[in-house]
Amino acid sequence: MLLLCFAAVLLAAVLVSALAHRTILSTAALFLVAGFVLGDGTTGVLHLEADSPIVAQLAELALFAVLFTDGMRVGWPDLRSAWRLPGRALGWGLPLTLLVTAALAHYVAGLDWAEALLVGAILAPTDPVFAAALVGNDKVPARLRHLLNVESGVNDGLALPFVVVLLAVAAGSDDLHLGELTTELAVGLAIGVLVPLAALALERTRFFAASAAYAPLNGVAIGLLVLALGKATHGNLFLAAFAAGITVATFGPRERAAFEHFGENVAELLKLGALLVFGALISVDFLGDISWTGWVFAVLAIVVARPIALWISFLRSGLSLREQAAAMWFGPKGFASVVYGLLVIESGIPAADEIFHLVALTIVISILAHSSTDVVVARAFDDTGDTPTWHDALRRVRRVRRVRRRVTVSRQPTDNPAAAVPSEGTEKAEDGQANAQ
C-alpha cells in the first residue's frame, strides 16, 4: 500500500512539476500533505507509527543520499578557497541557533533545560533540499549558494554529538559516551575519504575501466559501500556521506560528472518517499495534542532563532543585506532533524513524546514555509526582473499613440508643412519622457 501511494503521488508530482518550478507550489510540500491525508489519523490508508522501523530507516537513507550528492557539488579546492562564510555559519551560527532555540523551548514551551537544549540540538541543522530553487539557481550569488550548501552538508554531522550527549543528560546517565562519539566521527570520516580514494585508484589502473553505460553506477557503488561499512563499523554515516561526496568531486571529476544527474534523481526519490512517510505520522489528533505554547515555539524557532544567530555571525562579513536576509531565512529543518527526533522516541526518556511533537511540528511548518518561498526569494536576485513587465507594455502603448497622432497631424492641411511632422528632437524628448514615467 505504501508503494502504491508513493507511485500515485509521484506521478502527480511529475505532472505538476513544471508548474511547481515557476510558482510557490512545492513538490516537497505535496508529498508531506499527501502523507498527512493518507495517514492513519486522517483517511487510514497508511498505517505507520513513529517507532516503525521503515520510518527511521527511510529517513536515514534519504539523509545519507542527500549529503552524498551535496558533497559531490563541492570539491576540496572549493571548500578551501571559500570557507570563510561557511566557517562563520558553522562556528558561530550553529551553536547560537542551538542556544536561542533552547531558550525558546525553555521559556516558551516550558521544557527543562536538559530537554530544551536537546530540542535546540535537534533543530539546529539545516537542509537546503527544501530550498532547491535558491541553491540551484545560477542567478543567486555563487557565494550564497556555496554557503548554504556547505553549511547544511556539514552541520548535520556536527549536531549529532550534541544530540547524543544531551540525550544521555536528559536520561540522567552519568556516562556521556564522549569516547564513543569521537570514535564514530573519526571512523565515519576515514570511511568517507578512504573508500572513494581506493575505488578511484582501482579505476585508474590498466586492469579496470568503467563503460559509458555503467559509469553513473560508479558513484552509486561507492555510496553504497560507504553506507554499508559505516553501518558495520558504527561510524558516523552522515559525516561519511558528505566526506565521500567531496572526495569523489575532488579526485574524480569524470566520475562526478557521470553520477551527477543520476545521483540527484536517486536522492530525490528517497527524499520524497521519506517525506510521504513522515507526513503519514502527522494527524489532526497529533497536532491537537500540542499546546498553544508549542505552536508559538515552533514559529519562533523558525523566524527568530536562526535569523538572530546568523545576524550575529555575519556582522562585518561583507555580505549584502539581501544575501544576509536570504541566509537568515533559509534554515529549513529537514531529514537530520527527523532522524534525530526519531532517536529521541527510541531513547524512551520521560519527555520523549513532548519533544517529538515539538520537533515534528517545527519541521512541518519549516517545510511548508521554506519550500514555498524559495522561488520568490530566488527571483529577488534576478536583476532582469527589476523592471516590471507592465513598464514595457506601457511604452509600447505610448509609441502606438504617438504614431497615430503623427498620421492624424500629417493629414491635416497647414500653411507650414514642416510643422506637421514632429522633429527628431521632439521624438527623443517624448521617448525620454515615457522612459522616465
TAUR-V805493 format. One record per residue. RES is the residue in three letters. PHI is phi in whole degrees, -180 to 180 (* if undefined). PSI is psi as a letter, one per 40 degrees, with the letter a starting at -180 (999 if undefined). NEAR is the number of other ideal C-beta (glycine too) atoms within 10 Angstrom. Layout:
BEGIN
<<RES	PHI	PSI	NEAR> <RES	PHI	PSI	NEAR>>
END
This chain:
BEGIN
<<MET	*	d	9> <LEU	-63	d	17> <LEU	-64	d	8> <LEU	-63	d	10> <CYS	-64	d	18> <PHE	-64	d	20> <ALA	-63	d	10> <ALA	-66	d	12> <VAL	-69	d	23> <LEU	-63	d	19> <LEU	-62	d	9> <ALA	-62	d	14> <ALA	-65	d	18> <VAL	-64	d	10> <LEU	-69	d	9> <VAL	-107	e	13> <SER	-63	d	12> <ALA	-64	d	9> <LEU	-65	d	9> <ALA	-64	d	19> <HIS	-69	d	12> <ARG	-102	e	9> <THR	-128	a	12> <ILE	-78	e	13> <LEU	-63	h	15> <SER	-125	h	23> <THR	-68	d	22> <ALA	-62	d	25> <ALA	-65	d	21> <LEU	-60	d	22> <PHE	-69	d	25> <LEU	-64	d	24> <VAL	-67	d	19> <ALA	-62	d	23> <GLY	-62	d	25> <PHE	-61	d	22> <VAL	-68	d	15> <LEU	-86	e	22> <GLY	-67	i	24> <ASP	-63	d	16> <GLY	-84	e	15> <THR	-116	c	17> <THR	-96	e	10> <GLY	77	e	10> <VAL	-70	d	14> <LEU	-108	h	22> <HIS	-112	g	11> <LEU	-134	i	19> <GLU	-120	i	11> <ALA	-62	d	18> <ASP	-94	e	10> <SER	-67	h	15> <PRO	-56	d	7> <ILE	-66	d	13> <VAL	-66	d	21> <ALA	-67	d	19> <GLN	-68	d	14> <LEU	-70	d	22> <ALA	-64	d	26> <GLU	-65	d	20> <LEU	-66	d	19> <ALA	-65	d	26> <LEU	-64	d	28> <PHE	-61	d	27> <ALA	-65	d	24> <VAL	-65	d	29> <LEU	-68	d	30> <PHE	-64	d	32> <THR	-71	d	26> <ASP	-63	d	25> <GLY	-63	d	29> <MET	-64	d	26> <ARG	-79	e	20> <VAL	-130	h	20> <GLY	-94	i	20> <TRP	-61	d	12> <PRO	-59	d	10> <ASP	-65	d	17> <LEU	-64	d	19> <ARG	-67	d	8> <SER	-82	e	10> <ALA	-134	f	16> <TRP	-98	e	13> <ARG	-60	d	11> <LEU	-71	d	22> <PRO	-59	d	23> <GLY	-63	d	17> <ARG	-64	d	20> <ALA	-64	d	27> <LEU	-84	d	18> <GLY	-75	d	12> <TRP	-111	d	16> <GLY	-63	d	28> <LEU	-63	d	23> <PRO	-64	d	18> <LEU	-67	d	20> <THR	-61	d	28> <LEU	-59	d	24> <LEU	-70	d	17> <VAL	-65	d	21> <THR	-63	d	27> <ALA	-64	d	24> <ALA	-63	d	17> <LEU	-64	d	23> <ALA	-64	d	30> <HIS	-78	d	19> <TYR	-84	d	12> <VAL	-98	d	18> <ALA	-84	e	24> <GLY	82	f	14> <LEU	-80	i	24> <ASP	-65	i	13> <TRP	-62	d	13> <ALA	-63	d	18> <GLU	-68	d	26> <ALA	-65	d	27> <LEU	-65	d	24> <LEU	-64	d	33> <VAL	-62	d	32> <GLY	-61	d	27> <ALA	-68	d	27> <ILE	-68	d	31> <LEU	-94	e	31> <ALA	-70	d	32> <PRO	-65	i	31> <THR	-118	i	30> <ASP	-143	h	29> <PRO	-77	e	25> <VAL	-58	d	24> <PHE	-87	e	30> <ALA	-129	f	28> <ALA	-61	d	19> <ALA	-66	d	21> <LEU	-84	d	27> <VAL	-67	d	22> <GLY	-97	e	15> <ASN	-97	h	19> <ASP	-68	e	10> <LYS	-77	e	13> <VAL	-76	h	22> <PRO	-51	h	16> <ALA	-61	d	10> <ARG	-68	d	15> <LEU	-70	d	22> <ARG	-63	d	20> <HIS	-64	d	20> <LEU	-59	d	30> <LEU	-66	d	25> <ASN	-68	d	19> <VAL	-68	d	26> <GLU	-58	d	25> <SER	-68	d	27> <GLY	-71	d	30> <VAL	-93	d	25> <ASN	-71	e	23> <ASP	-62	d	29> <GLY	-69	d	24> <LEU	-68	d	19> <ALA	-77	d	25> <LEU	-58	d	24> <PRO	-59	d	19> <PHE	-64	d	20> <VAL	-63	d	24> <VAL	-66	d	21> <VAL	-64	d	18> <LEU	-70	d	23> <LEU	-62	d	25> <ALA	-65	d	19> <VAL	-64	d	17> <ALA	-65	d	24> <ALA	-83	e	13> <GLY	78	f	9> <SER	-83	i	12> <ASP	-83	d	6> <ASP	-95	h	8> <LEU	-89	e	15> <HIS	58	f	15> <LEU	-65	d	12> <GLY	-63	d	9> <GLU	-62	d	13> <LEU	-63	d	17> <THR	-62	d	11> <THR	-65	d	15> <GLU	-60	d	23> <LEU	-65	d	18> <ALA	-65	d	13> <VAL	-66	d	18> <GLY	-61	d	27> <LEU	-64	d	18> <ALA	-63	d	16> <ILE	-63	d	26> <GLY	-65	d	31> <VAL	-95	d	18> <LEU	-73	d	15> <VAL	-63	d	23> <PRO	-62	d	28> <LEU	-61	d	17> <ALA	-65	d	12> <ALA	-65	d	22> <LEU	-68	d	18> <ALA	-65	d	12> <LEU	-63	d	10> <GLU	-69	d	16> <ARG	-79	e	11> <THR	-74	i	8> <ARG	-76	e	5> <PHE	-87	d	6> <PHE	-128	i	10> <ALA	-165	h	10> <ALA	-91	h	15> <SER	-74	i	7> <ALA	-61	d	7> <ALA	-68	d	7> <TYR	-96	e	12> <ALA	-56	d	17> <PRO	-64	d	19> <LEU	-77	e	15> <ASN	-62	d	21> <GLY	-64	d	26> <VAL	-63	d	16> <ALA	-63	d	13> <ILE	-64	d	24> <GLY	-62	d	28> <LEU	-64	d	13> <LEU	-66	d	16> <VAL	-63	d	28> <LEU	-62	d	21> <ALA	-63	d	12> <LEU	-67	d	19> <GLY	-64	d	24> <LYS	-65	d	13> <ALA	-68	d	9> <THR	-101	e	14> <HIS	62	f	12> <GLY	-79	i	22> <ASN	-72	h	24> <LEU	-64	d	27> <PHE	-74	d	29> <LEU	-66	d	26> <ALA	-63	d	32> <ALA	-63	d	29> <PHE	-66	d	29> <ALA	-64	d	27> <ALA	-66	d	32> <GLY	-62	d	30> <ILE	-64	d	26> <THR	-64	d	24> <VAL	-65	d	28> <ALA	-64	d	24> <THR	-80	d	20> <PHE	-106	e	17> <GLY	-135	g	24> <PRO	-58	d	11> <ARG	-68	d	12> <GLU	-66	d	22> <ARG	-63	d	20> <ALA	-65	d	13> <ALA	-69	d	19> <PHE	-87	d	27> <GLU	-49	c	16> <HIS	-70	d	10> <PHE	-62	d	15> <GLY	-64	d	21> <GLU	-65	d	18> <ASN	-67	d	12> <VAL	-63	d	18> <ALA	-62	d	23> <GLU	-65	d	20> <LEU	-62	d	14> <LEU	-65	d	19> <LYS	-61	d	26> <LEU	-67	d	21> <GLY	-63	d	22> <ALA	-65	d	27> <LEU	-66	d	30> <LEU	-61	d	26> <VAL	-66	d	26> <PHE	-65	d	29> <GLY	-62	d	26> <ALA	-68	e	27> <LEU	-78	e	23> <ILE	-93	h	21> <SER	-144	i	16> <VAL	-62	d	11> <ASP	-65	d	10> <PHE	-60	d	19> <LEU	-69	d	16> <GLY	-70	d	9> <ASP	-73	e	13> <ILE	-91	h	17> <SER	-71	i	14> <TRP	-63	d	7> <THR	-68	d	13> <GLY	-66	d	20> <TRP	-66	d	17> <VAL	-63	d	13> <PHE	-60	d	28> <ALA	-60	d	26> <VAL	-68	d	15> <LEU	-66	d	18> <ALA	-63	d	29> <ILE	-91	d	22> <VAL	-95	e	14> <VAL	-120	d	15> <ALA	-59	d	26> <ARG	-68	d	28> <PRO	-55	d	18> <ILE	-65	d	16> <ALA	-62	d	24> <LEU	-77	d	27> <TRP	-61	d	15> <ILE	-68	d	13> <SER	-65	d	24> <PHE	-103	e	20> <LEU	-61	h	11> <ARG	59	f	5> <SER	-90	e	15> <GLY	93	e	9> <LEU	-72	i	20> <SER	-70	i	11> <LEU	-60	d	7> <ARG	-66	d	13> <GLU	-68	d	19> <GLN	-62	d	18> <ALA	-62	d	16> <ALA	-64	d	24> <ALA	-66	d	27> <MET	-67	d	18> <TRP	-78	d	20> <PHE	-86	g	25> <GLY	-125	f	29> <PRO	-65	i	26> <LYS	-91	h	28> <GLY	-133	b	30> <PHE	-67	d	29> <ALA	-61	d	27> <SER	-66	d	28> <VAL	-63	d	27> <VAL	-62	d	26> <TYR	-68	d	26> <GLY	-64	d	27> <LEU	-69	d	23> <LEU	-62	d	18> <VAL	-66	d	25> <ILE	-60	d	18> <GLU	-68	d	12> <SER	-71	d	15> <GLY	74	f	8> <ILE	-68	i	20> <PRO	-55	d	12> <ALA	-96	e	17> <ALA	-59	d	21> <ASP	-66	d	13> <GLU	-65	d	19> <ILE	-63	d	25> <PHE	-64	d	20> <HIS	-62	d	20> <LEU	-65	d	28> <VAL	-65	d	25> <ALA	-62	d	23> <LEU	-62	d	21> <THR	-63	d	27> <ILE	-64	d	26> <VAL	-61	d	22> <ILE	-62	d	17> <SER	-64	d	22> <ILE	-61	d	25> <LEU	-65	d	16> <ALA	-75	d	17> <HIS	-76	d	27> <SER	-74	e	26> <SER	-99	e	17> <THR	-115	e	19> <ASP	-64	d	27> <VAL	-65	d	20> <VAL	-63	d	12> <VAL	-69	d	19> <ALA	-61	d	21> <ARG	-66	d	15> <ALA	-66	d	15> <PHE	-93	e	18> <ASP	-88	h	12> <ASP	-65	d	8> <THR	-70	e	7> <GLY	-92	e	11> <ASP	-67	d	7> <THR	-91	h	9> <PRO	-66	i	9> <THR	-66	d	8> <TRP	-66	d	8> <HIS	-65	d	11> <ASP	-66	d	10> <ALA	-63	d	10> <LEU	-64	d	13> <ARG	-64	d	14> <ARG	-65	d	10> <VAL	-62	d	11> <ARG	-63	d	16> <ARG	-65	d	14> <VAL	-61	d	10> <ARG	-64	d	10> <ARG	-64	d	16> <VAL	-62	d	10> <ARG	-64	d	10> <ARG	-66	d	11> <ARG	-63	d	14> <VAL	-63	d	9> <THR	-64	d	10> <VAL	-65	d	13> <SER	-65	d	12> <ARG	-84	e	8> <GLN	-81	h	7> <PRO	-68	i	6> <THR	-153	i	10> <ASP	-77	e	5> <ASN	-119	g	6> <PRO	-58	d	9> <ALA	-66	d	7> <ALA	-76	e	10> <ALA	-75	d	14> <VAL	-110	h	12> <PRO	-61	i	15> <SER	-74	i	10> <GLU	-63	d	8> <GLY	-64	d	8> <THR	-65	d	11> <GLU	-62	d	14> <LYS	-65	d	10> <ALA	-61	d	12> <GLU	-65	d	14> <ASP	-62	d	14> <GLY	-63	d	10> <GLN	-65	d	10> <ALA	-66	d	16> <ASN	-62	d	10> <ALA	-62	d	6> <GLN	-68	999	9>>
END
